[in-house]
Amino acid sequence: MNRTLYTIIFILFLSIKHYGQWNSDPGTNNAVVLVANKGTSVITSLASTTDGNSGMFIAWIDSRNNATTGPDIFVTRMMNNGEIADGFLPGGNPICTASGVQSGLYIEPDGIGGAILSWNDGRNSGGGYNDIYAQRINGNGMVYWAANGVAISNTILEENTPVVKLTSADKAAIVWRVDRPVPNGLDLFANYVNLNNGSKALSSDIVVVSKNNTQTDQQVLPDGENGFFVVWTDGRVSNANMHLYGQHINEQGTLQWGPPGNEGDGQLIISSAGDVSSPVLAGDGTGGIVVAFSSTRVSEQDANIYAQRVDENGTPVWTTNGVPVCVSLSNQTNPRIIKAGPSPNFIIGWADRSHSTNLSMDDSVDIYAQGLLMNGVKTWSLNGIEIVRAAGSQPLSFSRGFEMLGDDLGGAYFVWDDDR
């Protein structure tokens, strides 16, 4: 009996040593790719997403093959115990090593433990223009689709910045930009991709919007009914006065919002003076969306944070051009939004320079947040509550550098880079 007991203890001890790999020292991080595995290559354009099992996929652009194929795409999967999952090489698994430059990487979970990646790809042009490619992998690093990815769009025009979102158990939507001849400029196109083989579900790409000047900064959200919402900044009036438009697209690729007979115009959401930028969106729980964004309507030098709710029919619900979330006399940008609990119904976070000693510099950046009810009424202090205010900047990267995630209890987690 004693021998059995000692054996069990020994096995448990080995298991703990083998699987408990997260470093307990907050000043020492877990390595994803070591120099020994990647050599002198430079890793850029990190993109990550959940693996659906408390771990995550991490993808990046890698220079290790620059002399032969140019920058390539690699991916790994880190499990919830800090270890790299079986099936992934120490230096990451190659997703695309085709010739030419791969860039603009985006990654999304596939709903069953794998991931979908999309990117800009210059393999067909010798660097003259980009196409859109995509790939799907499983939890063991095996690719589902053709080696080096499938072509989503490969015309002779510049195509870039794909955003991919899972819309059903067997399809994902991809929305990308196409740089077309003047006067069109940057327009938005989309299609659905079949998850089993990467083929396009619709025979013709969806023209999301094709107007003069620049349509860009597209953000995509599944609608829960196999379609998706997309919002974007739009310069059809003037690139110096970007407005905010939106569209709802069903599973068949039909445009749902906009003037009857002219749904291709999209739904005008914000048309105030000043530029609109950095839109983010969340579902409102009733078939519509809430969009948070930065706007320079008060001051050309300093952006503030606003929000607007759009109902299921595409009608803006709150105050014309949105409710003010924070309009303090400083620069606020980089908004984030989540659907929260019953009160508030939404939480919006942003990077804020209210305490900066030099408003022309990105110093003393802090993070603030505000709660909004379904009717657009703020629930916290007038210009938000402090999430972090410390020496230096939080986030360090004023235009990026922090994320806000729902906690499944009606609240939010905040994560940021920090130079205090």
Secondary structure, DSSP 8 states (H G I E B T S, - for coil): -HHHHHHHHHHHHHHHHHH--S-S-TTS---SS-HHHHTT--EEEEEEEE-SSS-EEEEEEE-TTTTTT-SEEEEEEE-TTS-B-TT--TT-EEEE--SS-EEEEEEEE-SSS-EEEEEEE-TTTTTS--EEEEEEE-TTS-BSSSTT-EEEE--SSEEEEEEEEE-SSSEEEEEEEEEETTTTEEEEEEEEEETTT--BSSSS-EEEE--SS-EEEEEEEE-SSS-EEEEEEE-SS-TTS-EEEEEEE-TT--B-SSSTT-GGG-EEEE--SS-EEEEEEEE-SSS-EEEEEEE-SS-SS--EEEEEEE-TTS-B-SSTT-EEEE--SS-EEEEEEEE--SSSSEEEEEEE-TT-S-TTS--S-EEEEEEE-TTS-B-S-TT-EEEE--SS-SSSSTTSSEEEEE-SSS-EEEEE----
